Amino acid sequence: MEPRGNSDAGRARKHRTGLVVPLAALAMLLAGLILLAWPAPREDVGWFAYTPLPARPVLPQGLVFMGAGAWAGVALTGAGLLVLAFWTGYRAGRQARERPGGDRGGDSR
């Protein structure tokens, strides 16, 4: 009796899925690095020399060291690196499990 289904089709689907995850992670990583490298818009604080002394301290409004694009870049880069690390560990574990006679981590006495 022959088994139902085509084992080659299942293997091809696993192979496709195995390629989609790292490619998506690399795309996230690349997008994050592009957002980090993108120049931030400069804030204009205006001319402040020779102004009369105010009664209270003057704090510049809207001065941002990292804009929303930079924070998105940090988040995308971190998520891409995490997905790549997870995928690499998963693949290494699968290959070690599938290896015949491989080291299972136990003592072989």
C-alpha positions as CSV (number, residue, x, y, z in Angstrom):
1,M,0.0,0.0,0.0
2,E,1.4,3.4,-1.0
3,P,1.4,6.3,1.5
4,R,-1.0,9.1,0.7
5,G,0.4,12.4,-0.5
6,N,3.6,13.4,-2.1
7,S,6.6,13.5,0.2
8,D,8.5,15.7,-2.3
9,A,5.7,18.3,-2.1
10,G,6.0,18.5,1.7
11,R,9.7,18.7,1.5
12,A,9.5,21.6,-1.0
13,R,7.1,23.4,1.2
14,K,9.4,23.1,4.2
15,H,12.3,24.3,2.1
16,R,10.3,27.3,0.9
17,T,9.3,28.1,4.5
18,G,12.9,27.7,5.5
19,L,13.9,30.4,3.0
20,V,11.1,32.8,3.8
21,V,12.0,33.3,7.5
22,P,15.6,34.3,7.0
23,L,14.8,36.5,4.0
24,A,12.2,38.3,5.9
25,A,14.6,38.8,8.8
26,L,17.3,40.1,6.5
27,A,14.8,42.5,4.9
28,M,13.9,43.8,8.4
29,L,17.6,44.1,9.3
30,L,18.3,46.0,6.1
31,A,15.3,48.3,6.5
32,G,16.3,49.1,10.1
33,L,19.9,49.9,9.0
34,I,18.6,52.2,6.2
35,L,16.4,54.0,8.7
36,L,19.3,54.4,11.1
37,A,21.6,55.8,8.3
38,W,18.9,58.2,7.1
39,P,19.8,61.7,8.1
40,A,17.5,63.2,10.7
41,P,15.9,66.5,10.1
42,R,17.8,69.3,11.7
43,E,16.1,71.4,14.4
44,D,16.4,75.1,14.2
45,V,16.6,76.6,17.6
46,G,16.9,80.1,16.2
47,W,19.2,83.0,17.1
48,F,19.7,83.2,20.8
49,A,22.8,85.4,21.3
50,Y,22.2,88.8,22.8
51,T,18.8,88.2,24.0
52,P,17.6,89.8,27.2
53,L,18.0,87.6,30.3
54,P,14.6,86.0,31.0
55,A,13.2,85.6,34.5
56,R,13.1,81.8,34.2
57,P,15.4,79.3,32.5
58,V,15.0,78.9,28.7
59,L,14.7,75.3,27.6
60,P,14.7,74.6,23.9
61,Q,11.4,73.1,22.8
62,G,11.3,70.2,20.3
63,L,15.0,69.3,20.5
64,V,15.1,65.6,19.8
65,F,18.3,63.6,19.7
66,M,16.7,60.6,18.1
67,G,13.7,61.0,15.9
68,A,10.9,58.5,15.3
69,G,12.7,57.1,12.2
70,A,15.8,56.3,14.3
71,W,13.7,54.5,16.9
72,A,11.9,52.5,14.2
73,G,15.4,51.6,12.8
74,V,16.6,50.4,16.1
75,A,13.4,48.3,16.6
76,L,13.6,46.8,13.1
77,T,17.3,46.0,13.4
78,G,16.8,44.4,16.8
79,A,13.8,42.3,15.6
80,G,15.7,41.2,12.5
81,L,18.7,40.1,14.5
82,L,16.5,38.2,17.0
83,V,14.7,36.4,14.2
84,L,18.0,35.5,12.5
85,A,19.4,34.2,15.8
86,F,16.3,32.1,16.5
87,W,16.3,30.7,12.9
88,T,20.0,29.9,13.1
89,G,19.6,28.0,16.4
90,Y,16.6,26.2,15.1
91,R,18.4,25.1,12.0
92,A,21.4,24.0,13.9
93,G,19.3,22.0,16.3
94,R,17.4,20.3,13.4
95,Q,20.6,19.4,11.7
96,A,22.1,17.9,14.8
97,R,18.9,15.9,15.4
98,E,18.8,14.6,11.9
99,R,22.4,13.5,11.8
100,P,22.7,9.7,12.2
101,G,24.8,8.7,15.1
102,G,25.4,12.2,16.1
103,D,26.3,13.3,19.6
104,R,23.1,13.5,21.7
105,G,24.8,15.3,24.5
106,G,25.0,12.2,26.7
107,D,27.9,10.0,27.8
108,S,28.5,7.1,25.4
109,R,29.9,4.4,27.7
